[in-house]
Amino acid sequence: MKTKTLHKSIRRSITGSLGRFLSIFSLMALGVFAFVGLKLSGPNMRATAEEFYARHHLADMSVTSTVGLDSSDQALIRQMEGLQTADFGYFQDVLLPDQKTALRLFSQAEKLSTYELVSGRMPEEKNEMALDFLHQDKYKLGDTIRVTEGKNNGSSILKTHEFKLVGFVKSSEFVDKNFYGQTNVGTGQLSGYAVVSPEVFQSDVYMIARLSFKSMQGLSPYDSTFMSTSDYYQEALKTLLAKQPQKRLMDIKSEPQAQLNKALMQLTAEEEKLREAKVSLDQQKLLFGNNAQFQAMQDSLNEAKEKLEESRSKLQEQEEKLAHLPLPVYTVNNRKEGNPGYQNFIDNSTRIDTLSDIFPVVLFAIAVLVSLTTMTRFVEEERGNMGLLTALGYSHTQIRRKFLVYGAVSACAGATVGTILGHIVLPYVVFNAYSASSTFSDLILTFSPFWTVVSFVIALACTVLPAYLVTQAELRGVPATLFLAKAPKAGSRIFLERIKPIWSRMSFTYKVTARNIFRYKQRMLMTIVGVAGCTALLVMGFGIRDSISGLGQKQFGEILHYNMLAVSQESLTQKEQDELNHFLHSENIKAYETVHFEQLHQKAHNNRQDISLMVPGNEQDFGNFVTLRNRISQKILPLSNQGAILSEKLAGLLSAKVGDEVVLKTTNDKEVKVKVAGIAEMYMGHYMFMNQNYYKKVFGENFSPNANLLQLQDASHSASQKVAVDFMQSPGAITVSQNNDLQKTIDAFLHGINSVMFVLIGCAILLAIIVIYNLTNINVSERIRELSTIKVLGFYDREVTLYIYRETILLSILGILVGFGLGAYFHHVIITMLPTDLTMFNPNLLWSNLLLSTIITLTTTLGLSVVVHRKLKKVDMLGALKSID
């Protein structure tokens, strides 16, 4: 049989119900866009980083030492099992002319951790330099840059200090724009890096060894095999170097000790000569009596004796210094520990993975349910045409084709647009949000056949499948039955009627509304589910934004009240202590609190967790600098002799509760057991606090202050930088940690996640508009004869609109209430999974969030009532009533 008429009917079904077609198209496009886009954003970010690291041969491991790496270290490192490449190099921290900006000056790498040339060329001569590309706004090619070295005990490591700028580079070892690491010069924080020729350095030892291993080549750095292999080699390398500190200390002491011994022997000989001269002089005095000549000789001997005593005192001081030389510290870092920003970028990408497991799935599920309802209603409206085509002799397969093609075209068109935008637009939006704090610039877009096929299968299933099933059910009837419209849903008594005090006080219109709501149960459930889903997404989106937006204020306003942590050496000379006291009492310092500061660590969730231990010198004043309180009860937590107070995120990672014991490691990997006496509110970083008595009990050492918490008179960035420089210039200073720098890290994180949440909230709002419009449109078309009847009976246009839209408003309110519960659950799941190991989100859901979500949903509902009102005003009453005939 010719199908020309059927094909025309198919085309007309699309053009004749363009609103329905576009609504299915929009639902599929929006669902697939969010689903595919978020599923690919994280992998694309990781692929971009992986390609950059592979192109520049980022080292798998690095080794540094506080005394450099001599020939014995190099030989031992080259013996490491599985080693593929060992690249040794130099570096030195220097200051730019402003004496604030600190750079790490590297020798140009040969094989590992090479640099990407952004502009200009790499240095070739001793007086040439390539600078961090982020300094392009301050310097231009051809400029002369003079640098000064930090604390090197008077010796100079660099042969020259004046360089010509010949290029700008991007390093694979520094991918965070805001954090380069700490230093002992300038403000205590590095502000960038530079590259020079290796000939610039005059040093007998290398400063860094970059290593790569055979079994790690070709593996993705995000693969579990890569990570476990990296951990294995890191521990093996630590074991290999375990005896080196003692050996290097002996080597370092040997020559000075020999010189010292020689000087002591010479001094002893001189003292012996002096003693003999004194004996001889005394004998002559007895024989000849004391005279002016003998007195002069006596004075000369006394003077010589004083000089020898002074020399012996100096030698003893040198001997004491030599005896107390600290044991060299060897640091073996994998990529996560030795590359600022490496782990942060991974964490950012995995946050998107976490979001992609909930947000787009819920959004897609709502789109699927509404599309299913729309297609079901479309088939039911076409009963008459189905009967006609059956009567004309078309087979059931041919008749079904009309609805299958309609569903397939609308679904595939929407899925195609959503897939294209999801592969291109959303990954770029997410990447640009996070690249604001990283040095990655060119996103690598990947195509995912799997998620594309999954999206198309779901899209087709929610349009084609219901069309097939409903058509199959309808075609079981004879053509004469299909020509007749389905009988309206039968009304029935509802439970509310049994509550007489309420029912008797309801107006006629509200009684009708209540009955109609339960009369169309499927539409009621779909409206509640649709609105609840949209509201839940809004609550979750705004909730995540609220949970992170107040982190900075809570952390640095309500909990940490100091501006800076200044760390000094463990034991200071009297001169160094006097300089420190002078600094602490300067006009820039408002108040200070002396503490013992120490870094501990432990492994949790397959990552090393660095923990800052603070032991206050004065417990009463410590509360003015740090507020230790329980997050839920807001009760102040006192320091006790029975245990330590842990920050909440750290306690969660260690699965520790009050009364539990946790095992932590010191910088020397010595294990200590600490009892948890309290868990304190903290949103950024891992902290542990204990009093002096418990510190002595745990570590077996007396309290020794080595740091100060500083409150500044002026907490602005420029003023903080000046104070940091002043402190770092004192000889006993080690490092400075500024809360301004931590605030930058939080701000960068907030920028990224807020940008992503803005897009997702926008998708949720669009979904709410489409869902409410679609369900209302179905409701109107399904009851068009009923609405025409009441209009003929004399209802005004406004009353007709309210007759049907009052149901939508009430169901939307019910959906909003259900959405609150779903949104709170999604919010809890996300803020539990989304933060990094170092951060904790505020788990509380604000009432303002619920209010804003309600306003958006109700505004959308009420706004669409205008569209429905205009549509109902144009209803052909007689045509609608005669349509059954």
Residue pairs with C-beta under 8 A, 6 or more apart in sequence:
1 393
1 394
1 395
1 398
3 394
3 398
5 392
6 389
6 394
6 398
6 399
6 401
6 402
9 385
9 389
9 402
10 401
10 402
10 405
10 406
13 382
13 402
13 406
14 21
14 406
14 409
14 410
17 378
19 777
20 374
20 378
20 777
21 406
21 410
23 374
23 770
23 773
23 774
23 777
24 371
24 374
24 375
24 407
24 410
24 411
24 414
24 463
25 410
25 413
25 414
25 417
26 414
26 766
26 770
27 367
27 370
27 371
27 414
27 767
27 770
27 771
27 774
28 367
28 371
28 410
28 411
28 413
28 414
28 415
28 418
28 459
28 463
29 413
29 414
29 415
29 417
29 418
29 421
30 363
30 367
30 418
30 763
30 766
30 767
30 770
31 360
31 363
31 364
31 366
31 367
31 368
31 418
31 455
31 459
32 364
32 414
32 415
32 417
32 418
32 419
32 422
32 455
32 459
33 417
33 418
33 419
33 421
33 422
33 425
33 426
33 763
34 359
34 360
34 363
34 364
34 422
34 426
34 760
34 763
35 356
35 360
35 361
35 363
35 364
35 418
35 422
35 451
35 455
36 418
36 419
36 422
36 423
36 426
36 448
36 451
36 452
36 455
37 360
37 421
37 422
37 423
37 425
37 426
37 427
37 430
38 352
38 355
38 356
38 359
38 360
38 426
38 430
39 356
39 360
39 422
39 448
39 451
40 422
40 423
40 426
40 427
40 446
40 448
40 451
41 349
41 352
41 356
41 426
41 427
41 430
41 431
42 349
42 350
42 351
42 352
42 353
42 356
43 349
43 446
43 448
44 427
44 431
44 443
44 444
44 445
44 446
45 345
45 348
45 349
45 352
45 427
45 430
45 431
45 434
45 440
45 443
46 222
46 346
46 349
47 444
47 446
48 431
48 440
48 442
48 443
48 444
49 175
49 221
49 345
49 346
49 349
49 440
50 220
50 221
50 222
51 444
52 116
52 172
52 440
53 172
53 221
55 116
56 113
56 114
56 115
56 116
56 172
57 111
57 112
57 113
57 114
57 172
57 212
58 112
58 113
58 172
58 173
58 335
58 339
59 87
59 112
59 113
59 173
59 210
59 211
59 212
59 335
60 211
60 212
60 213
60 216
60 230
60 233
60 334
60 335
61 210
61 211
61 212
61 213
61 230
61 233
61 234
61 237
61 332
61 333
61 334
61 335
61 338
62 208
62 209
62 210
62 211
62 332
62 333
62 338
63 69
63 73
63 77
63 208
63 209
63 211
63 237
63 241
63 330
63 331
63 332
63 333
64 207
64 208
64 209
64 330
64 331
64 333
65 73
65 244
65 248
65 328
65 329
65 330
65 331
66 326
66 328
66 329
67 205
67 248
67 252
67 328
68 203
68 204
68 205
68 206
68 207
69 77
69 88
69 205
69 206
69 207
69 208
69 209
70 204
70 205
70 248
70 251
72 244
72 247
72 248
72 251
73 205
73 209
73 241
73 244
73 248
74 86
74 88
74 206
74 209
76 240
76 241
76 244
77 83
77 86
77 209
77 211
77 237
77 240
77 241
78 86
79 240
80 86
80 211
80 233
80 236
80 237
80 240
81 236
82 213
82 214
82 215
82 233
83 211
83 212
83 213
83 214
84 212
84 213
84 214
84 217
85 111
85 112
85 211
85 212
86 209
86 210
86 211
87 109
87 110
87 111
87 112
87 113
87 209
87 210
87 211
88 206
88 208
88 209
88 210
89 106
89 107
89 109
89 198
89 206
89 207
89 208
89 209
89 210
90 106
90 107
90 157
90 198
90 201
90 203
90 206
90 207
90 208
91 104
91 105
91 106
91 107
91 207
91 208
92 104
92 105
92 149
92 157
92 158
92 201
92 207
93 102
93 103
93 104
93 105
93 149
93 150
93 183
93 184
93 185
93 190
94 102
94 103
94 104
94 105
94 147
94 148
94 149
94 150
94 158
94 161
94 185
95 101
95 102
95 103
95 147
95 148
95 149
95 150
95 185
95 186
96 102
96 103
96 145
96 147
97 145
97 146
99 148
99 186
99 725
100 186
100 187
100 721
100 722
100 725
101 186
101 191
101 192
102 183
102 185
102 186
102 187
102 189
102 190
102 191
103 131
103 132
103 147
103 190
103 191
103 192
103 193
103 194
104 180
104 181
104 183
104 190
104 192
104 193
104 194
105 129
105 147
105 158
105 193
105 194
105 195
105 196
105 200
106 193
106 194
106 195
106 196
107 195
107 196
107 197
107 198
107 200
107 201
108 115
108 122
108 123
108 195
108 196
108 197
108 198
109 115
109 210
112 210
112 211
112 212
113 171
113 172
113 173
113 210
114 172
115 122
115 130
115 169
115 170
115 171
115 172
115 195
116 169
116 170
116 171
116 172
117 130
117 167
117 168
117 169
118 133
118 136
118 167
118 168
118 169
118 170
119 133
119 136
119 141
119 167
119 168
120 130
120 141
120 165
120 166
120 167
120 168
121 130
121 166
121 167
122 130
122 166
122 167
122 169
122 195
123 129
123 130
123 163
123 166
123 167
123 195
123 196
123 197
124 166
124 197
125 197
126 159
126 160
126 196
126 197
126 199
126 200
127 160
127 162
127 163
127 164
128 163
128 164
128 166
128 196
128 197
129 145
129 163
129 164
129 165
129 166
129 194
129 195
129 196
130 165
130 166
130 167
130 168
130 169
130 194
130 195
130 196
131 139
131 145
131 165
131 167
131 168
131 169
131 192
131 194
131 195
132 168
132 169
132 170
132 171
132 174
132 192
132 193
132 194
133 168
133 169
133 170
133 439
134 177
134 192
134 439
135 168
135 192
136 168
139 145
139 165
140 165
141 165
141 166
141 167
141 168
142 164
142 165
143 164
143 165
144 162
144 163
144 164
144 165
145 162
145 163
145 164
145 165
146 161
146 162
146 163
147 158
147 161
147 162
147 163
148 161
149 156
149 157
149 158
149 161
150 183
150 184
150 185
150 186
151 184
151 185
151 731
156 202
157 201
157 202
157 203
158 200
158 201
158 202
159 199
159 200
159 201
159 202
160 200
163 194
163 196
169 195
170 439
171 193
171 439
172 339
173 338
173 339
174 180
174 193
174 339
174 340
174 341
174 439
175 339
175 340
175 341
175 342
175 345
175 438
175 439
175 440
176 340
176 341
176 344
176 345
176 437
176 438
176 439
177 341
177 436
177 437
177 438
177 439
177 748
178 437
178 741
178 744
178 745
178 748
179 189
179 340
179 341
179 741
179 744
179 745
180 189
180 190
180 191
180 192
180 193
180 340
181 189
181 190
181 340
182 188
182 189
182 190
182 735
182 737
183 189
183 190
183 735
184 728
184 733
184 734
184 735
185 728
186 724
186 725
186 728
187 721
187 724
187 725
187 728
187 736
187 738
188 724
188 727
188 728
188 733
188 735
188 736
188 737
188 738
189 724
189 736
189 738
189 741
211 237
213 229
213 233
215 229
216 226
216 229
216 230
216 233
219 225
219 226
219 229
220 226
221 335
222 346
227 606
230 334
230 335
231 334
234 332
234 334
237 332
238 330
238 332
241 330
241 332
244 328
244 330
245 327
245 328
245 329
245 330
246 327
248 328
249 325
249 327
249 328
252 325
252 328
253 322
253 325
256 318
256 322
257 322
260 315
260 318
260 319
260 322
263 315
264 312
264 315
264 319
267 308
267 311
267 312
267 315
270 308
271 308
271 312
274 301
274 304
274 305
274 308
277 301
278 301
281 294
281 297
281 298
281 301
284 294
285 294
288 294
329 667
335 342
336 342
336 343
336 607
336 608
337 608
341 437
341 438
341 439
343 607
343 836
344 437
344 438
344 836
345 434
345 438
345 440
347 836
347 837
348 434
348 438
348 749
348 752
349 434
351 753
351 834
351 836
352 430
352 756
354 830
354 833
354 834
355 756
355 760
355 830
355 834
358 540
358 826
358 829
358 830
359 537
359 540
359 541
359 760
359 826
362 533
362 536
362 537
362 826
363 533
363 537
363 763
363 764
363 767
364 458
365 533
366 529
366 530
366 533
366 534
366 767
366 771
367 462
367 767
367 770
367 771
368 458
368 461
368 462
369 462
369 526
369 529
369 530
370 526
370 530
370 770
370 771
370 774
370 775
371 411
371 462
371 463
372 462
372 463
372 466
373 522
373 523
373 526
373 774
373 775
373 778
374 774
374 778
375 403
375 407
375 462
375 463
375 466
375 467
375 470
376 466
376 470
377 778
377 781
377 782
378 403
378 406
378 467
379 403
379 466
379 467
379 470
379 471
379 474
380 470
380 474
380 486
381 781
382 402
382 403
383 474
383 482
383 483
383 485
383 486
384 482
384 483
384 485
386 399
386 471
386 474
386 475
386 482
387 479
387 480
387 481
387 482
387 483
388 479
388 483
389 398
389 399
390 396
390 399
390 475
390 479
390 482
391 479
396 472
396 475
399 471
399 475
400 467
400 468
400 471
400 472
400 475
403 467
403 468
403 470
403 471
404 464
404 467
404 468
406 467
407 460
407 463
407 464
407 466
407 467
408 460
408 463
408 464
410 463
411 456
411 459
411 460
411 462
411 463
411 464
412 456
412 459
412 460
414 459
415 455
415 456
415 459
415 460
418 455
419 452
419 455
419 456
422 455
423 445
423 447
423 448
424 445
426 759
427 443
427 445
428 443
429 755
429 756
429 759
430 755
430 756
430 759
431 440
431 443
432 755
433 751
433 752
433 753
433 754
433 755
433 756
434 752
435 441
435 443
436 748
436 751
436 752
437 748
437 749
437 751
437 752
474 482
475 482
484 884
485 883
485 884
488 783
488 785
488 786
489 519
489 520
490 519
491 515
491 519
492 515
492 518
492 519
494 514
494 515
494 518
496 502
496 503
496 514
497 503
503 511
506 514
509 799
509 802
509 803
509 806
510 806
512 803
513 803
513 806
513 807
513 810
516 807
517 524
517 807
517 810
517 811
518 524
520 779
520 782
523 775
523 778
523 779
523 782
524 811
526 775
527 772
527 775
527 808
527 811
527 812
527 815
528 811
528 814
528 815
528 818
529 815
530 771
530 772
530 775
530 815
531 768
531 771
531 772
531 811
531 812
531 814
531 815
531 816
531 819
531 857
531 861
532 815
532 816
532 818
532 819
532 822
533 767
533 771
533 819
533 822
534 764
534 765
534 767
534 768
534 771
534 772
534 815
534 819
534 857
535 768
535 815
535 816
535 818
535 819
535 820
535 822
535 823
535 853
535 854
535 857
536 819
536 820
536 822
536 823
536 826
537 760
537 761
537 763
537 764
537 767
537 823
537 826
538 761
538 764
538 765
538 768
538 819
538 823
538 852
538 853
538 856
538 857
539 819
539 820
539 822
539 823
539 824
539 826
539 827
539 845
539 849
539 850
539 853
540 823
540 826
540 827
540 830
541 757
541 760
541 761
541 764
542 761
542 849
542 852
542 853
543 823
543 824
543 827
543 831
543 845
543 846
543 849
544 753
544 757
544 827
544 830
544 831
544 834
544 841
545 753
545 754
545 757
545 761
546 842
546 845
546 846
546 848
546 849
547 827
547 831
547 841
547 842
547 843
547 844
548 749
548 750
548 753
548 754
548 841
548 842
549 750
549 754
550 842
551 683
551 684
551 746
551 750
551 839
551 841
551 842
552 743
552 746
552 747
552 750
554 681
554 683
554 842
555 682
555 683
555 684
555 742
555 746
556 739
556 742
556 743
558 627
559 626
559 627
559 629
559 681
559 682
559 683
560 625
560 626
560 627
560 739
561 624
561 625
561 626
561 627
561 711
562 593
562 625
562 626
562 709
562 710
562 711
562 739
563 710
563 711
563 712
563 715
563 720
563 738
563 739
563 740
564 709
564 710
564 712
564 720
564 723
564 724
564 736
564 737
564 738
564 739
565 597
565 707
565 708
565 709
565 710
565 736
565 737
566 707
566 708
566 710
566 727
566 733
566 736
567 597
567 706
567 707
567 733
567 734
567 735
567 736
567 737
568 576
568 580
568 706
568 707
568 708
568 730
568 732
568 733
568 734
569 576
569 706
569 732
569 733
569 734
570 704
570 706
571 704
572 580
572 732
573 732
575 731
576 730
576 731
576 732
577 732
579 730
579 731
579 732
580 730
580 732
583 589
583 726
583 727
583 730
584 592
584 708
584 710
586 726
587 713
588 712
588 713
588 714
588 719
588 722
588 723
588 726
589 710
589 711
589 712
589 713
589 723
590 711
590 712
590 713
591 624
591 625
591 710
591 711
592 708
592 709
592 710
592 711
593 616
593 617
593 618
593 621
593 622
593 624
593 625
593 708
593 709
594 616
594 617
594 618
594 705
594 707
594 708
595 614
595 615
595 616
595 617
595 622
595 705
595 707
595 708
595 709
596 613
596 614
596 615
596 617
596 695
596 703
596 704
596 705
596 706
596 707
597 612
597 613
597 614
597 706
597 707
598 612
598 613
598 615
598 666
598 667
599 610
599 611
599 612
599 613
599 667
600 610
600 611
600 613
600 664
600 665
600 666
600 667
600 672
600 688
601 608
601 609
601 610
601 611
601 664
601 665
601 667
602 608
602 609
602 611
602 654
602 662
602 663
602 664
602 665
603 609
604 653
604 654
604 837
605 653
605 837
607 837
609 650
609 653
609 686
609 837
610 686
611 650
611 664
611 686
611 687
611 688
612 685
612 686
612 687
612 688
613 687
613 688
613 689
613 690
614 626
614 687
614 688
614 689
615 689
615 690
615 691
615 692
615 695
615 703
616 622
616 639
616 689
616 691
617 692
617 703
617 705
619 639
619 691
622 639
623 636
625 709
625 711
626 689
626 709
627 636
628 636
628 637
628 638
628 639
628 645
628 678
628 680
628 689
629 635
629 636
629 637
629 680
629 681
630 637
630 678
630 679
630 680
630 681
631 648
631 680
631 681
637 645
637 677
637 678
637 680
639 645
639 689
639 690
639 691
639 694
640 677
640 691
640 694
641 691
641 693
641 694
641 697
642 675
642 677
642 694
643 674
643 675
643 676
643 677
643 678
643 690
643 694
644 674
644 675
644 676
644 677
644 688
644 689
644 690
644 694
644 698
645 676
645 677
645 678
645 679
645 680
645 688
645 689
645 690
646 654
646 656
646 662
646 676
646 678
646 679
646 680
646 687
646 688
647 679
647 680
647 682
647 685
647 686
647 687
647 688
648 679
648 680
648 681
648 682
648 840
649 682
649 683
649 686
649 835
649 837
649 838
649 839
649 840
650 656
650 682
650 686
650 687
650 688
651 657
651 676
651 679
652 840
653 686
653 837
654 662
656 662
656 676
656 679
657 676
657 679
658 676
658 677
658 678
658 679
659 675
659 676
660 675
660 676
661 673
661 674
661 675
661 676
662 673
662 674
662 676
663 671
663 672
663 673
663 674
664 671
664 672
664 674
664 688
665 671
665 672
666 672
666 699
672 698
672 699
673 698
674 688
674 690
674 698
680 687
680 689
682 840
683 839
683 840
683 841
683 842
684 742
684 745
684 746
684 838
684 839
684 840
685 742
685 838
686 838
690 698
692 703
695 701
695 703
696 702
696 703
710 723
712 719
712 720
712 723
713 719
714 720
715 740
717 740
720 738
720 740
724 736
724 738
727 733
727 736
728 735
728 736
749 839
753 834
765 856
765 860
768 856
768 857
768 860
769 860
769 864
772 808
772 812
772 860
772 861
772 864
773 864
773 867
775 808
776 804
776 805
776 808
776 864
776 868
777 868
779 804
779 807
779 808
780 787
780 804
780 868
780 871
780 872
783 804
784 875
784 880
784 883
785 880
785 881
785 883
785 884
787 800
787 803
787 804
787 872
787 875
787 880
788 875
788 877
788 878
788 880
788 881
789 881
790 799
790 800
790 803
791 797
791 800
791 872
791 875
791 877
792 877
792 881
795 803
797 869
797 872
797 873
798 869
800 872
801 865
801 868
801 869
801 872
804 868
804 872
805 865
805 868
805 869
808 861
808 865
809 858
809 861
809 862
812 857
812 858
812 861
813 858
815 857
816 853
816 854
816 857
816 858
819 853
819 857
820 850
820 853
823 853
824 845
827 845
828 843
831 841
831 842
831 843
834 841
835 841
